Amino acid sequence: MKRKIILGALIGAVIVGVYLLWQKPAVRPTAPASPEVSASAKPLPTEESRSGRTKNRLDDTLAGAQDAEFTSKVFPKFREFVATLNRLGVSPFEREVSASECSKIRIIHTPNGIICPFVIGDGWTADYMRSGTFEGITHFGQRGPDNPFRAISRADMDTLKRLSEQAVPISQEESWKIANRVSDALQIEQAFFEKPQMHEEAMFEYRLGLQTIRYRAKGSDPLNQMNYTRSFTLKATSPTTAVLVRYSNLEAR
């Protein structure tokens, strides 16, 4: 009799256990969100991505020609620079340059301003800088296959020969007349520099019709090239006229 009672109790316990397990909610894997839900859950694009800006590996901002910061702050200063060259008759551009012709715009934000190198058309490049004490163009020059400085540095004889065949000779006397007007317009304070130097840019027998004028900080070591903080290069277009093809302002940096 006791065995029947114990057996009945065991059977009852099993039945109760099965019932309780059956009542427990099953744990099921969460179904993936629908495409509509996934799309709405994505972060909204930032102002930078909507404006067409991207970043490079150095965290510099890469912008297009219609970027608001470029068109409102950078390009107006470049237009002022070109307008100054036009007034002096030494601009290498035959017509007005527009912002749409600019590319490879890189905006580097610094603690007290920005630096912005960019390319104009196919053959020119410029650097703009704004800091606590300066705003303007710090570099301007040629690029590409017609860049005489690149040809000189690489001893590119084919390019040097071609450029020398196109070159117009100009005397240093005439170059100085133009250079003095350029230095005044670019606000190169003569009192801060030693007597400026002029030398012809040439290599071997290839003369390129180029004269470079350099300004060395007063009292500085003439052997240290970094002491020549301002310079520009004129390319003759006739025996008495020239255009500016390179400009550098290291003082602003």
C-alpha positions as a Markdown table, in Angstrom:
| # | Residue | x | y | z |
|---|---|---|---|---|
| 1 | Met | 0.0 | 0.0 | 0.0 |
| 2 | Lys | 2.8 | 2.4 | 0.9 |
| 3 | Arg | 4.5 | 1.7 | -2.4 |
| 4 | Lys | 1.3 | 2.7 | -4.3 |
| 5 | Ile | 1.1 | 5.9 | -2.3 |
| 6 | Ile | 4.8 | 6.8 | -3.0 |
| 7 | Leu | 4.4 | 5.9 | -6.7 |
| 8 | Gly | 1.3 | 8.1 | -6.9 |
| 9 | Ala | 3.1 | 11.0 | -5.3 |
| 10 | Leu | 6.0 | 10.7 | -7.7 |
| 11 | Ile | 3.6 | 10.6 | -10.7 |
| 12 | Gly | 1.8 | 13.7 | -9.4 |
| 13 | Ala | 5.1 | 15.6 | -8.9 |
| 14 | Val | 6.1 | 14.8 | -12.5 |
| 15 | Ile | 2.8 | 16.0 | -13.8 |
| 16 | Val | 3.1 | 19.3 | -11.8 |
| 17 | Gly | 6.6 | 19.9 | -13.1 |
| 18 | Val | 5.6 | 19.3 | -16.7 |
| 19 | Tyr | 2.7 | 21.7 | -16.3 |
| 20 | Leu | 4.9 | 24.4 | -14.8 |
| 21 | Leu | 7.5 | 24.1 | -17.5 |
| 22 | Trp | 4.8 | 24.4 | -20.1 |
| 23 | Gln | 3.4 | 27.5 | -18.5 |
| 24 | Lys | 6.9 | 29.3 | -18.6 |
| 25 | Pro | 7.2 | 31.7 | -21.6 |
| 26 | Ala | 9.6 | 30.5 | -24.2 |
| 27 | Val | 12.8 | 32.6 | -24.8 |
| 28 | Arg | 13.0 | 33.4 | -28.5 |
| 29 | Pro | 15.8 | 35.3 | -30.3 |
| 30 | Thr | 14.9 | 38.9 | -31.1 |
| 31 | Ala | 13.8 | 39.3 | -34.7 |
| 32 | Pro | 16.0 | 41.7 | -36.8 |
| 33 | Ala | 14.5 | 45.2 | -37.1 |
| 34 | Ser | 12.7 | 45.9 | -40.3 |
| 35 | Pro | 14.5 | 48.0 | -43.0 |
| 36 | Glu | 12.2 | 50.9 | -42.1 |
| 37 | Val | 13.1 | 50.7 | -38.4 |
| 38 | Ser | 16.9 | 50.3 | -39.2 |
| 39 | Ala | 16.8 | 53.4 | -41.5 |
| 40 | Ser | 15.1 | 55.5 | -38.9 |
| 41 | Ala | 17.6 | 54.4 | -36.3 |
| 42 | Lys | 20.6 | 55.6 | -38.2 |
| 43 | Pro | 22.2 | 58.9 | -37.0 |
| 44 | Leu | 21.2 | 61.9 | -39.0 |
| 45 | Pro | 24.0 | 63.3 | -41.3 |
| 46 | Thr | 26.1 | 66.0 | -39.7 |
| 47 | Glu | 26.2 | 69.6 | -41.0 |
| 48 | Glu | 29.7 | 68.8 | -42.4 |
| 49 | Ser | 28.5 | 65.8 | -44.4 |
| 50 | Arg | 25.5 | 67.7 | -45.8 |
| 51 | Ser | 27.8 | 70.5 | -47.0 |
| 52 | Gly | 29.9 | 68.1 | -49.0 |
| 53 | Arg | 32.9 | 68.3 | -46.7 |
| 54 | Thr | 35.0 | 65.3 | -45.9 |
| 55 | Lys | 38.1 | 64.6 | -43.7 |
| 56 | Asn | 41.5 | 63.2 | -44.7 |
| 57 | Arg | 43.7 | 61.0 | -42.5 |
| 58 | Leu | 45.3 | 64.1 | -41.0 |
| 59 | Asp | 41.8 | 65.3 | -39.9 |
| 60 | Asp | 42.0 | 68.3 | -42.4 |
| 61 | Thr | 38.7 | 69.4 | -43.9 |
| 62 | Leu | 38.4 | 68.8 | -47.7 |
| 63 | Ala | 35.9 | 71.1 | -49.3 |
| 64 | Gly | 34.5 | 72.0 | -52.7 |
| 65 | Ala | 34.7 | 75.3 | -54.5 |
| 66 | Gln | 31.3 | 76.4 | -53.2 |
| 67 | Asp | 32.1 | 75.7 | -49.6 |
| 68 | Ala | 30.7 | 78.6 | -47.5 |
| 69 | Glu | 33.9 | 79.1 | -45.5 |
| 70 | Phe | 36.0 | 79.1 | -48.6 |
| 71 | Thr | 33.8 | 81.5 | -50.6 |
| 72 | Ser | 33.2 | 83.9 | -47.7 |
| 73 | Lys | 36.6 | 84.0 | -46.0 |
| 74 | Val | 39.4 | 82.5 | -48.2 |
| 75 | Phe | 38.6 | 83.4 | -51.8 |
| 76 | Pro | 37.9 | 87.1 | -51.2 |
| 77 | Lys | 41.5 | 87.5 | -49.9 |
| 78 | Phe | 42.8 | 85.7 | -52.9 |
| 79 | Arg | 40.8 | 88.1 | -55.2 |
| 80 | Glu | 42.3 | 91.0 | -53.3 |
| 81 | Phe | 45.8 | 89.6 | -53.9 |
| 82 | Val | 45.1 | 89.2 | -57.6 |
| 83 | Ala | 43.6 | 92.7 | -57.8 |
| 84 | Thr | 46.8 | 94.1 | -56.4 |
| 85 | Leu | 48.8 | 92.3 | -59.1 |
| 86 | Asn | 46.4 | 93.6 | -61.7 |
| 87 | Arg | 46.9 | 97.2 | -60.6 |
| 88 | Leu | 50.6 | 96.7 | -60.9 |
| 89 | Gly | 50.3 | 95.0 | -64.3 |
| 90 | Val | 52.0 | 91.9 | -63.1 |
| 91 | Ser | 49.1 | 89.4 | -62.8 |
| 92 | Pro | 49.7 | 86.1 | -64.7 |
| 93 | Phe | 45.9 | 85.8 | -65.2 |
| 94 | Glu | 44.5 | 87.1 | -68.4 |
| 95 | Arg | 41.0 | 87.3 | -67.0 |
| 96 | Glu | 39.2 | 87.4 | -63.7 |
| 97 | Val | 39.5 | 84.2 | -61.6 |
| 98 | Ser | 36.3 | 82.7 | -60.1 |
| 99 | Ala | 35.9 | 80.5 | -57.1 |
| 100 | Ser | 34.5 | 77.7 | -59.3 |
| 101 | Glu | 38.0 | 77.4 | -60.9 |
| 102 | Cys | 39.5 | 76.3 | -57.5 |
| 103 | Ser | 39.9 | 72.8 | -56.4 |
| 104 | Lys | 41.8 | 70.6 | -53.9 |
| 105 | Ile | 40.7 | 72.9 | -51.1 |
| 106 | Arg | 42.1 | 71.8 | -47.7 |
| 107 | Ile | 41.0 | 73.7 | -44.6 |
| 108 | Ile | 43.2 | 73.2 | -41.6 |
| 109 | His | 41.8 | 74.7 | -38.4 |
| 110 | Thr | 44.4 | 76.0 | -36.0 |
| 111 | Pro | 44.0 | 77.3 | -32.4 |
| 112 | Asn | 43.7 | 80.9 | -33.6 |
| 113 | Gly | 42.6 | 80.6 | -37.2 |
| 114 | Ile | 42.9 | 78.5 | -40.3 |
| 115 | Ile | 45.3 | 77.6 | -43.1 |
| 116 | Cys | 43.9 | 76.8 | -46.5 |
| 117 | Pro | 45.9 | 75.6 | -49.5 |
| 118 | Phe | 44.1 | 75.3 | -52.8 |
| 119 | Val | 44.7 | 75.0 | -56.5 |
| 120 | Ile | 43.6 | 77.5 | -59.2 |
| 121 | Gly | 42.8 | 76.0 | -62.6 |
| 122 | Asp | 45.5 | 73.6 | -63.8 |
| 123 | Gly | 48.6 | 75.6 | -63.3 |
| 124 | Trp | 48.6 | 77.7 | -60.1 |
| 125 | Thr | 48.4 | 77.1 | -56.3 |
| 126 | Ala | 48.0 | 79.4 | -53.3 |
| 127 | Asp | 48.0 | 79.2 | -49.5 |
| 128 | Tyr | 45.7 | 81.4 | -47.4 |
| 129 | Met | 46.2 | 81.9 | -43.6 |
| 130 | Arg | 44.3 | 83.6 | -40.9 |
| 131 | Ser | 45.8 | 83.9 | -37.4 |
| 132 | Gly | 45.7 | 86.3 | -34.5 |
| 133 | Thr | 48.0 | 88.8 | -36.2 |
| 134 | Phe | 47.7 | 88.1 | -39.9 |
| 135 | Glu | 45.2 | 87.4 | -42.7 |
| 136 | Gly | 46.0 | 86.9 | -46.3 |
| 137 | Ile | 47.9 | 84.9 | -48.9 |
| 138 | Thr | 51.2 | 83.4 | -47.7 |
| 139 | His | 52.2 | 81.5 | -50.9 |
| 140 | Phe | 51.4 | 81.8 | -54.6 |
| 141 | Gly | 53.1 | 80.0 | -57.5 |
| 142 | Gln | 53.0 | 77.8 | -60.5 |
| 143 | Arg | 52.5 | 74.0 | -60.6 |
| 144 | Gly | 52.3 | 71.3 | -63.2 |
| 145 | Pro | 54.5 | 70.8 | -66.2 |
| 146 | Asp | 55.2 | 74.5 | -66.9 |
| 147 | Asn | 56.5 | 75.1 | -63.3 |
| 148 | Pro | 60.1 | 76.2 | -63.9 |
| 149 | Phe | 61.2 | 75.6 | -60.3 |
| 150 | Arg | 60.1 | 72.0 | -60.6 |
| 151 | Ala | 62.1 | 71.7 | -63.8 |
| 152 | Ile | 65.2 | 73.2 | -62.2 |
| 153 | Ser | 64.9 | 71.0 | -59.1 |
| 154 | Arg | 64.5 | 67.8 | -61.2 |
| 155 | Ala | 67.0 | 68.9 | -63.8 |
| 156 | Asp | 64.3 | 68.2 | -66.4 |
| 157 | Met | 66.2 | 69.1 | -69.5 |
| 158 | Asp | 63.2 | 68.7 | -71.9 |
| 159 | Thr | 61.1 | 71.2 | -69.9 |
| 160 | Leu | 64.1 | 73.6 | -69.3 |
| 161 | Lys | 64.8 | 73.6 | -73.0 |
| 162 | Arg | 61.2 | 74.3 | -73.9 |
| 163 | Leu | 60.8 | 77.1 | -71.3 |
| 164 | Ser | 64.1 | 78.7 | -72.3 |
| 165 | Glu | 63.0 | 78.8 | -76.0 |
| 166 | Gln | 59.9 | 80.7 | -74.9 |
| 167 | Ala | 61.7 | 82.9 | -72.4 |
| 168 | Val | 62.0 | 86.7 | -72.8 |
| 169 | Pro | 65.2 | 88.3 | -71.5 |
| 170 | Ile | 65.0 | 91.2 | -69.1 |
| 171 | Ser | 67.7 | 93.2 | -67.4 |
| 172 | Gln | 68.1 | 93.4 | -63.7 |
| 173 | Glu | 67.7 | 97.2 | -64.0 |
| 174 | Glu | 64.2 | 96.8 | -65.5 |
| 175 | Ser | 63.4 | 94.0 | -63.0 |
| 176 | Trp | 64.2 | 96.3 | -60.1 |
| 177 | Lys | 61.8 | 98.9 | -61.3 |
| 178 | Ile | 59.0 | 96.4 | -61.3 |
| 179 | Ala | 60.2 | 94.7 | -58.1 |
| 180 | Asn | 60.2 | 97.9 | -56.1 |
| 181 | Arg | 56.5 | 98.5 | -57.0 |
| 182 | Val | 55.6 | 94.9 | -56.1 |
| 183 | Ser | 57.3 | 95.1 | -52.7 |
| 184 | Asp | 55.5 | 98.3 | -51.9 |
| 185 | Ala | 52.1 | 96.9 | -52.9 |
| 186 | Leu | 52.7 | 93.7 | -50.9 |
| 187 | Gln | 53.7 | 95.8 | -47.9 |
| 188 | Ile | 57.2 | 94.4 | -47.6 |
| 189 | Glu | 58.7 | 96.8 | -45.0 |
| 190 | Gln | 62.2 | 97.6 | -46.2 |
| 191 | Ala | 63.3 | 98.8 | -42.7 |
| 192 | Phe | 63.0 | 95.2 | -41.4 |
| 193 | Phe | 65.3 | 93.7 | -44.0 |
| 194 | Glu | 68.8 | 93.8 | -45.2 |
| 195 | Lys | 69.3 | 95.1 | -48.7 |
| 196 | Pro | 67.2 | 92.8 | -51.0 |
| 197 | Gln | 69.0 | 90.4 | -53.3 |
| 198 | Met | 68.1 | 89.6 | -56.9 |
| 199 | His | 69.2 | 86.5 | -58.8 |
| 200 | Glu | 68.3 | 85.0 | -62.1 |
| 201 | Glu | 66.6 | 81.6 | -62.1 |
| 202 | Ala | 68.5 | 79.5 | -64.6 |
| 203 | Met | 70.2 | 76.1 | -65.0 |
| 204 | Phe | 73.2 | 75.3 | -67.2 |
| 205 | Glu | 72.7 | 77.2 | -70.5 |
| 206 | Tyr | 69.0 | 77.4 | -70.0 |
| 207 | Arg | 67.9 | 80.9 | -69.1 |
| 208 | Leu | 64.2 | 81.2 | -68.3 |
| 209 | Gly | 63.6 | 85.0 | -68.1 |
| 210 | Leu | 63.0 | 84.8 | -64.3 |
| 211 | Gln | 64.3 | 87.1 | -61.6 |
| 212 | Thr | 63.8 | 86.2 | -57.9 |
| 213 | Ile | 64.0 | 89.0 | -55.3 |
| 214 | Arg | 64.6 | 87.9 | -51.7 |
| 215 | Tyr | 64.5 | 89.8 | -48.4 |
| 216 | Arg | 66.5 | 88.7 | -45.4 |
| 217 | Ala | 65.6 | 89.7 | -41.9 |
| 218 | Lys | 67.8 | 92.4 | -40.6 |
| 219 | Gly | 70.9 | 91.2 | -38.7 |
| 220 | Ser | 70.2 | 87.6 | -39.4 |
| 221 | Asp | 72.7 | 84.9 | -40.7 |
| 222 | Pro | 72.9 | 85.1 | -44.5 |
| 223 | Leu | 73.8 | 81.4 | -44.8 |
| 224 | Asn | 70.5 | 80.3 | -43.1 |
| 225 | Gln | 68.0 | 80.2 | -45.9 |
| 226 | Met | 65.1 | 80.4 | -43.4 |
| 227 | Asn | 66.1 | 84.0 | -42.7 |
| 228 | Tyr | 65.0 | 85.0 | -46.2 |
| 229 | Thr | 61.4 | 85.4 | -45.1 |
| 230 | Arg | 59.9 | 87.2 | -48.0 |
| 231 | Ser | 60.5 | 86.6 | -51.7 |
| 232 | Phe | 58.9 | 86.7 | -55.1 |
| 233 | Thr | 59.8 | 85.9 | -58.7 |
| 234 | Leu | 59.1 | 87.9 | -61.8 |
| 235 | Lys | 58.8 | 86.4 | -65.3 |
| 236 | Ala | 59.5 | 88.7 | -68.2 |
| 237 | Thr | 56.8 | 89.2 | -70.8 |
| 238 | Ser | 58.8 | 91.8 | -72.7 |
| 239 | Pro | 62.2 | 93.5 | -72.1 |
| 240 | Thr | 60.4 | 96.0 | -69.8 |
| 241 | Thr | 57.4 | 94.1 | -68.4 |
| 242 | Ala | 56.9 | 91.0 | -66.3 |
| 243 | Val | 54.3 | 89.0 | -64.3 |
| 244 | Leu | 54.6 | 87.6 | -60.8 |
| 245 | Val | 54.9 | 83.8 | -60.9 |
| 246 | Arg | 55.9 | 83.0 | -57.3 |
| 247 | Tyr | 55.3 | 84.7 | -53.9 |
| 248 | Ser | 56.2 | 83.6 | -50.4 |
| 249 | Asn | 55.6 | 85.2 | -47.0 |
| 250 | Leu | 57.3 | 83.1 | -44.3 |
| 251 | Glu | 56.9 | 85.9 | -41.7 |
| 252 | Ala | 53.2 | 85.2 | -41.3 |
| 253 | Arg | 53.8 | 81.6 | -40.2 |
